[in-house]
Amino acid sequence: MFLVSNREMLLKAQREGYAVPAFNIHNLETIQVITETAFEMQSPVILAGTTATYKYAGLDFLVAICKTAAKKYDLPIALHLDHHEDLMDIELKVKAGIRSVMIDGSHLPFEDNIALVKKAVQIAHKYGASVEAELGRLGGQEDDIIVDEKDSFFTNPIAAAEFCERTGIDSLAVAIGSAHGMYEGEPKLDFDRLAEIRKVVDIPLVLHGASGIPEQMLRKSIELGICKVNVATEMKIAFASAVKAYFLENPKADDPRYYMPPGKAAMKDVVMEKIRLCGSQNKLNNY
């Protein structure tokens, strides 16, 4: 298979009551680990890259590597634009073969957010790409974007219904108490708010900031309508910790063919666990 939109992927998850995990990628190793594990567990998967990731790794390189992985494992892979804001940049990447877009206007006033998202939908749908947008704002840090707790705010259910109707988006990222990065204490998710949003919004719902959310909370979020779960920080920490440990034991090491595998193995454990928690294992049928 090749790179696909996440539209049917998430609608299937919504119908069958599970979530598709979206793992942030950064390099060849992360893509290898995620796609290999998804194949072994027969799980649909979304590979998400922020603007900083595409700048670091290179658009052409990432598209080529992900297409190769999709063909190698015969997987429907949605290579995703995570937290993108620039419309020209989005169109460039969609033209390069990416079919899954997250346009982030969550920092804008409501009407300005709608205006930006509508333009992104016009661009993406022209090429058959799906569009995710965010209403409400998560705290924490995503690459170079830092949102203080005082600047974060939850998604209003009534506004969410209007937002989805006026923009024509395919999925909605909601702010219910999760945050980018790891949590200092136990997160507090507003499940009542999520249930209210689900009542008035019929498109798939997305949970950002899932790294570190306890199993019971994640499962309840999915039961209440979350169809896509974003995971980034947990993978980075697992990879970095394992590589650091290798260097402590092997201070003279200088060959990435030896110090990268422990990091990949640690990431694989995270990917397997998130697929299990999302309930997406063995859900590749009928794609």
Order of alpha helices (4+ residues) and beta strands (2+ residues): alpha-beta-alpha-beta-alpha-alpha-beta-alpha-beta-alpha-beta-beta-beta-alpha-beta-beta-alpha-beta-alpha-beta-alpha-alpha
